[in-house]
């Protein structure tokens, strides 16, 4: 009788714990369902239909996905997005690591410069885009006057009239906006490296570049993985900066994949086809992130061996 009562108490305790855990996680699960799972399911369902903004909807199966494979405009947008992603990722990584190494040591003014480098991060991307758009306006912005004084370009140069210059201005704005965050993440990784390891490398005669290549970067791999995933994912999903600063011009040459999805869904009002493009972009983003993580994990295992 006593054993049965004890088992009943244990079962009741487990049930109460399960109910308490479910009650505490229910709000988070509800938010995930409302803001992620349900919209994702609706997007996938819409992608299988001819879904105009107004009018009758019809089931088309995989026709939208077949059309996407033959869509020249979307392929060009994807190609431009890849070029932008590669350029932005390299620039952000190099400058972010350089700034992190610069402010790593506890020297005078290091905290001040950390705050200065991080300050643009708190500015909204749209606000930063409009600020840089004003700065590079012909005959109006200070960037043209500065370039004219330095002999780099004429004051009346239309920075957004050429694909290359428009892309470089956008990359410069994004770098100014985001590099402080990458610096902070890389700085936290650098500060987690034991000082004894670098001191041992110095005793062994390793120079600055040798310590960076063979000591710092290998020990920084987990942080590098986080930084690269953030950088690549953010660049592949770029929209605001090009929508505000270039409007997709000149001649639709700076339209990113998300920009093209926006045009398809909210300008052409082909919501079903736009949903299919979104699904393809989501799959590509997941695949790129998975490949990054696998490569970094493989390099870690190789280094251990």
Buried (B, 14 or more C-beta within 10 A) or exposed (E): EEEEEEEEEEEEEEEEEEEEEEEEEEEEEEEEEEEEEEEEEEBBEBBBBBBBEEEEEEEBEEBBBEBBEEBEEBBBBBEBBBEBBEBBBEBBBEBBBEBBBBBBEEEEEBEEBBEEBBEBBEEEBEEBBEBBBEBBBBEEBEBBEEBBEEEEBEBEBBBBEEBEBBBBBBBBBBBBBBBBBBBBBBBEBBEEBEEEEBEEBBEEEBEEEBBBEEBBEEBBBEBBBBBBBBBBBBBBBBBBBBBBBBBBBBEBBBBBBBBBBBBBBEEEBBBBBBBBBBBBBBEBBEEBBEEBEEEBEEBBEEEEE
